Amino acid sequence: MQPAPRETIAPPDSLIEKLIPGCDFHDAWAVPAGSPGLTALGQFLKAAGQTPRWVSACMALRNRVVSLFGLKDLGGLEQLPRHKAEADYRPGDRVGIFTLFENTPGEVLLGDRDRHLDVTLSVHLTPPPAGGATLVSLTTVVRVHNLLGRVYMLPVTPMHRLIAPAVLRAVARPSCHATSASAAP
């Protein structure tokens, strides 16, 4: 049985940690890596490619509801280009529902910028202590710009607290590959 993600704080050495002061929402979850050879982006691609069906259903409902208010349809977290190699992603590229902002082997920043709010997501790798496991942290930071953003976050905040650890669970599962060659599971 894989360990369950646990709520934590943003890694102190992470790029996202500096975005937390003054934000309207943030949380962080961590789990030991089932495939420690993957980069931070590889860990994200692994998790997104194994999105639980109920999370995909929630995203589909979200997209239908927000379209009534003129907000954009993000698609689904699992909607990744099937044959795009991890090494081919560049800042500015779409990775599922997010835009790639920064990419290093130890941390990837992804997110979405809109008129009502900005979301930044970090997948960060903490090297293992002696005899330990690589820890994968998923940190989310949200900055709200207006009343629509505040109303949007009312149902999203409690759902996010269910969705983030559910998606991160895939990271704890061992995979067949030591490195990620493509977005396909």
C-alpha positions, 0 to 999 in steps of 0.5 A, a space after each residue: 500500500 502506498 503512503 497517503 499524501 499529507 498536508 505540509 508547508 511549501 518547501 523553504 527552498 522552493 520557487 513557489 515559497 516566495 509567492 505565498 506572502 499576501 496570497 489569498 489561498 495556499 496549501 501544500 501536500 507531500 508524498 514519497 516518490 514511487 518513481 524517484 528517478 522522475 524530474 519534477 515535470 515528470 512527476 506532474 505528468 505522471 500524476 495528471 496522466 492518472 487523474 482519478 475519474 471523479 476528479 475529471 467529472 468535477 472538472 467537466 462540471 466546473 467547465 459547464 458551470 463557469 461557462 455560464 459566467 463567461 469564464 474559460 473552459 480549462 479542459 481536463 487535467 488528464 488532457 495531455 499531448 499523448 506523444 509529447 516528450 517531457 524534454 519538449 516542454 518549454 515555458 509558455 507551453 500548455 501542460 494539460 489545464 496549466 501553462 508551464 511557467 518555469 521548469 527545473 529538474 527539482 521544481 516545476 511551476 505551472 499555472 493559469 492567469 485570468 482576469 479573476 484570479 492567478 493560480 500557481 502550482 509547484 511540484 517540488 522534489 526534496 532529495 532523500 535524507 540518508 536512507 530515505 525517500 525523495 519527497 514530492 510536494 504539490 503546493 498551490 498559491 492563488 491570488 484573487 483579483 476581484 469579486 468574481 474570483 472570491 465567489 469562484 473560490 468559495 466552492 473551489 477551496 474545499 474541493 481543492 483540498 480533496 482533489 490535490 491529494 487525490 491527484 498526488 496519490 499517483 506520484 506514490 505509485 511505482 512506475 515501470 520507467 525510471 525517467 519520463 520520456 513522454 506524457 503518456 502513462 
